[in-house]
Amino acid sequence: MAFQKHVAVTVLIASFSFLLVKSGLGHGEQAPDLSSVSEADLKTVTIQLERVGCLGTCPAYSITIHGDGRVEYSGNGHVKETGGREGRIEPDKIRELLSQFAKAKFWDVAEDYTRAKCGRYCTDMATAVTAVTLKGATHRVKHYYGCGNAPKSLFELESSVDKTVDSEQWTGDVSKAGPYGTTCFGS
């Protein structure tokens, strides 16, 4: 009997801890309004895009946009510039980008579009990880490009981040980069 009570208490504590962690990741009561961000809240914004390579020549780099307009780039592979670089963008561009995230309902997009969540799945593709932080709340989406269930808006948001900071200045033209080959499964 004591063992059963111990197990029940342990499960209850684990469940409560999980709920606390989830609410700390930006999935609390309400998603932040990305379409109307005050000057003070803009200073808390961070938008991140990480492109993870593939079995091929897919570019691997990360971009971080800070609310003050600072942009950090880190090139890892199959890009013109490897290592760290910095740039700046105007606050209006950040607000415009946040508006696009709001329109796409980014906070409602599932956190994981990888093999486990796909109907149709293709191998050897690149992955993009996108995250937005506002006032301490963060929503992060892992998007494997071989996943057939990812919404079109996710591709568009990833592209918008690149265009907003002109990532091509550091990556070079990567439009012809990609996997050496791929095999697809599912419907």
Secondary structure as UniProt FT lines:
FT   HELIX           2..24
FT   TURN            25..26
FT   TURN            34..35
FT   HELIX           39..42
FT   TURN            43..44
FT   STRAND          46..52
FT   STRAND          60..66
FT   TURN            67..68
FT   STRAND          70..77
FT   STRAND          83..88
FT   HELIX           91..103
FT   TURN            104..105
FT   HELIX           106..108
FT   STRAND          112..113
FT   HELIX           115..117
FT   STRAND          121..122
FT   STRAND          127..134
FT   TURN            135..136
FT   STRAND          137..144
FT   TURN            145..146
FT   TURN            148..149
FT   HELIX           152..165
FT   TURN            166..167
FT   HELIX           168..171
FT   TURN            175..176
FT   STRAND          184..185
//
